[in-house]
């Protein structure tokens, strides 16, 4: 983005196209210097020039804007034509004339909202009566550059909107974490990786205890804030490689790559403590909550995410049956899956 934060940066590939355009103009525009300049406050940044301009000026040069032909072009917002700056009182003592640039023709280039981007100009070191064909050429190219800036801006806005649509499609609107569908998409990818590399992976299922009582006592708005706060607290406790999603209602699911069962249980205990410390203010009263968690680790016989989550779900409901606010884990004791669980 540019300094205003609203416009796209000019890419290197775009600048390369502009340089070729300036060189092509040299065949039709009899001037040693043809340049595209960016307005940068009190200076002009030379974005590109034709090849013949190199003895005089180069790409990347910063030039003072005050008392220059380009300053007049930007101020007026229209074409500026100077056949011989020495013959006009206005330009006799100007910086361009003092530096030997006698003749000038330039047009402003605009951002879509009319804010000046810079100038397209040609300069000569000798007096020059700019023919009609030269004026039409530079007008046409300036219009092309302005149109390209508009297209670049529209493409940037389209990309931003597409990102917004994508974010809405994968995010749970209440909690700000991944929705169930996107969680499963990511989890399936991680499962394939874990099976291929034979690396550990675990899942935690979490359910807010007695959440219906919170809704019934304090209202659904308070319940929504409870879920949002819980999701944010849990997300901050995770690593960048961990994945958390809203499974449904007051249930959340965590996928933990490169995590053994003991490490997953340790994280579940930590999450349980963090959740118990959450308070949500409602009409001057502090609402608290607890959660039950079930943990399962990937085993050789497990080859689907649904199966792994089901094991964590079994452990979760054992935690709820055993009194809530507990962490239970699915324990594999033989080649055949069992319902053996532990809790803390």
Order of alpha helices (4+ residues) and beta strands (2+ residues): alpha-beta-beta-beta-alpha-beta-alpha-beta-beta-alpha-alpha-beta-alpha-alpha-beta-beta-alpha-beta-beta-beta-alpha-beta-beta
